[in-house]
Amino acid sequence: MRYSIMLQLVVVTTLIMVGSGAFFAWLQNRPKSDPFEGNSGNEAVLSLVLSDSNP
């Protein structure tokens, strides 16, 4: 019984680590299709948000 619990913990930990690694690899390698690319990307998004809140 102890070994099955230990095996479950190892499998769950391994799956979490592999899943996290795959997620971060995807984040770094995803295509850049953002229309607000460039140095002022965050400023452009912020200006849109602010302009929508002040009609």
N, C-alpha and C positions, 0 to 999 in steps of 0.2 A: 504494500500500500504506500509506503514512504517513497518508493522509487517512481511510482506513477505520478505522484504529486510533483516530485522533483523534475521529472520529464516534462510535465505540463508547464512548469515554470520556465524551463529552458526553451521550450518551443514558443511559448508566448513572448518571452524576451527576445528571442531570435527574430520572430515575425515583426515585432515592433521596430527593432533596429533595422531590419532589411526594408521595411515599409518606409521608415523615416529617411533612410538613405536614398531610396528610389524617389521619394517626394522631393528632396532637396536637389537631386540630380535633375529631375524634371524642371524644377524652378530655375536652375542655372542654364539649362539648355533649351528652354522654350523659345519659340520665335518671337521676335520683337515686332508686334503688330499694333503697338500703342500709338494712337494719333498724337499724343502729347509727348513724344520723345524729344530729347534735347535737354539743355541745361535748365530750361524754365518749365519742365513738365509738371512739377508739383505746384508751381505758381499758377499755371493755367488751370489745373483742376481746382485749386483753391479759389480762383477768381470765378469759375463757373458756379461753385457751391455758394459763394457769397452773393453772386448776382441773382441766384435763384431765391435766396432767402430774403432779399430786399427788392420787392417788386417796384 
